Amino acid sequence: MARDLEQLIDEITVDAYGLDEQLTGFLQVFVDEVTIPVPGTVLDFPVEITGFDFEGDERRGLVAQCRHEGGAGTVSLVDVRFEPRSAAGWLHAAYRTWLGLPPFPARRPQDWTWPTT
């Protein structure tokens, strides 16, 4: 799995120079490949992810717009968990690995074709 994640990270960041461009590369893949709304969890509470963004703060990184029964808000994407066998879960594992964090359990979805070669 680690080798597959490294290949995915290389594909996402191949033409990115600097942290801003690398974050933008990850953001673009999340936007292009994850159909929203997508279910997730934050602190073990179920949420619905309604969007992804990079607000310009390199320390915070990418963010996820979430909604749940009690309202809505924005959280750091690193704190969201996704279904392990989903495109969101696989991309999230790559993102956390790229940040130097342990990935949450994930597997590349069998029907996922990105990147196409």
C-alpha positions in Angstrom: 0.0 0.0 0.0 2.8 2.5 0.9 4.3 2.1 -2.6 0.9 2.7 -4.3 0.4 5.8 -2.1 3.8 7.2 -3.0 3.1 6.7 -6.7 -0.2 8.6 -6.2 1.5 11.4 -4.4 4.1 11.6 -7.2 1.4 11.9 -9.8 -0.4 14.6 -7.9 2.7 16.7 -7.2 4.7 16.0 -10.3 4.5 19.5 -11.8 4.0 21.4 -8.5 6.7 23.8 -7.3 6.4 24.8 -3.7 3.9 24.0 -1.0 1.0 26.2 -2.4 1.1 24.4 -5.8 1.3 20.9 -4.1 -1.7 21.7 -1.9 -3.5 23.0 -5.0 -2.7 19.8 -6.8 -4.2 17.8 -4.0 -7.2 20.1 -3.9 -7.8 19.7 -7.6 -7.8 15.9 -7.4 -10.2 15.9 -4.5 -12.5 18.3 -6.4 -12.3 16.2 -9.6 -12.5 12.7 -8.2 -14.7 12.9 -5.2 -18.4 13.2 -5.8 -19.9 15.5 -3.2 -21.7 15.3 -0.9 -19.7 12.4 0.5 -20.1 10.9 3.9 -17.3 11.1 6.5 -16.7 11.3 10.2 -15.1 14.0 12.3 -14.3 12.9 15.9 -16.4 9.8 15.3 -19.5 12.0 14.5 -21.0 11.4 11.1 -20.9 14.4 8.7 -21.5 15.1 5.1 -18.7 16.7 3.2 -20.1 19.3 0.9 -16.8 20.7 -0.5 -13.1 21.0 -0.3 -10.9 24.2 -0.4 -7.5 25.7 0.2 -8.0 29.0 2.0 -4.3 30.0 1.6 -3.1 28.9 5.1 -0.3 26.4 4.4 -0.2 25.4 8.1 -3.9 24.4 8.0 -3.7 22.9 4.6 -6.8 21.8 2.8 -10.2 22.1 4.5 -13.5 20.3 4.2 -16.9 22.0 4.4 -19.1 19.8 6.6 -22.7 19.6 7.6 -24.4 17.5 10.2 -27.7 17.5 12.1 -26.6 20.4 14.3 -25.3 22.7 11.6 -22.3 23.2 9.3 -18.7 24.3 9.5 -15.2 24.0 8.1 -12.5 21.6 9.4 -9.0 20.7 8.4 -9.2 17.9 5.9 -6.6 16.0 7.8 -9.2 15.4 10.6 -11.9 13.8 8.4 -12.2 10.1 7.9 -13.7 8.6 4.8 -14.9 5.1 3.8 -11.7 3.1 3.4 -12.5 1.7 0.0 -13.6 5.0 -1.6 -11.8 7.4 -3.8 -12.1 10.0 -1.0 -10.5 7.5 1.5 -7.7 6.6 -0.9 -6.9 10.3 -1.8 -7.1 11.1 1.9 -4.5 8.4 2.7 -2.2 9.9 0.1 -2.7 13.4 1.5 -2.0 12.4 5.1 1.1 10.4 4.0 2.3 13.5 2.0 1.9 15.5 5.2 4.0 13.0 7.1 1.0 11.7 9.1 0.0 8.1 9.3 -2.9 7.4 6.9 -6.2 6.2 8.1 -7.0 2.7 6.7 -7.7 2.9 3.0 -7.5 0.9 -0.3 -7.5 2.0 -3.8 -11.1 1.4 -5.1 -11.2 -1.3 -7.7 -13.2 0.7 -10.2 -11.2 3.9 -9.8 -9.2 4.8 -12.9 -7.3 8.0 -11.9 -4.7 8.7 -13.0 -5.4 7.5 -16.5 -2.3 6.6 -18.4 
